[in-house]
Amino acid sequence: MWPRIVEVMLGLWLVLGPLIFRLESSDLALIANHLVYGTATVVAALIAIRVRFLRVVTIAIGLWLIGYGYVAGGYPAAPGYLNLIVTGVLVCALGLIPTDCLQPTHSWREYYANQRRE
Amino acid sequence: MAPKTPGKDRPSAGRSARLSLTERAMAALLPPLLDTWAEALLAKSKARSGAKPARPYWEDAVDMDAAAPPWRRNPSSWSHRIKVAVLAALGAVLAAYLSLYQLHLTASVWDPVFGGGTEQVLTSELSQTIYRIFHVPDALLGALAYSTEILFTLAGSTRRWQYRPWLVALFGLNVLALACAGVALVLAQGLVIKSWCFLCLVITLISLLLAGLSAQEVYASLRYLGRVRRRSGRFRVVWNTFWGRASEPADRAALPKE
């Protein structure tokens, strides 16, 4: 459960990004990336609590954030692009962790439940 | 939560005379009211837990703190993994501190041993090249690697060496990559840059400590997969076990009675 909560927090961090990094309104694409993918992370994380396989979506969002920050940011990257890369790596790593990560896997829980029925 | 009657057995009984009537009434009424409310809540939760089993069956069926063979202790236990998480957090904070200098957010770096050595290392040709390739300064890459390590340490049950070998493997790869990168960077400091950085050495030391601390868990997971392979004789079963799918040979191979 906690990976999804941290993902929601990272999503909110992205949404607040334009304010925190004081992005200029000329960087419309960068601001749009922060807002759109921040919101998408929050929504995907919340739904993935119920619909397990949806954490694949957060991995995809993380990869996009890394890729966009890397390609559009160039070298040396402005803070906003660096923020996308860093947050993207964390979102990606969190997406790899299952929601029920503190319990045995679903398969093992089923296995023990079947044992009792026999 | 015994209801307290204000005034009588308190040393400050004389002060109650100065309280207004409403205050005295509230002091007399509130504790019993709170107690009734708490009792009602307790009764409610009891009724709820009576409707369905309080603990999921697997918690009774398995010993979640069992020692992972060949060790006599459980390397996936929280007491062990918390140590790893705290060490990794220390590494992440130190690496983030160094990256602040590389991002020109701080004007100087603390180094009690080598003086200006740290700044030479952090602005060296090698550092610039890494920055140019990854678009992220190398210290920040280290901080990120330590952060993902915290995440992977905190994920998984106290028997994840059996239930999620892939997670242990991912964690092990992260630790291994950090340790190798740390050693390589220290070698580069001595051979290429020819100046030393105190905090970088501390961070490398932490990564080596982490590698030592997590080796047992990874080894326990590998040995378990080896036992599954010997018992089942099929690669398919080992593959499924690696990804956390249950099977009878895996169950019997987990804690062999020897």
Interface residues (C-beta under 8 A of the other chain):
Chain A: W2 P3 V6 G69 Y70 G73 G74 Y75 P76 A77 P79 Y81 L82 I85 V86 V89 L90 A93 L94 L96 I97 P98 C101 L102 Q103 P104 T105 S107 W108 R109 E110 Y111 Y112 A113 Q115 R116
Chain B: P56 Y57 W58 A61 V62 L103 Y131 R132 H135 V136 L140 L144 S147 T148 L151 F152 L154 A155 G156 S157 R159 Y163 R164 L167 L170 G244 R245 A246 S247 D251
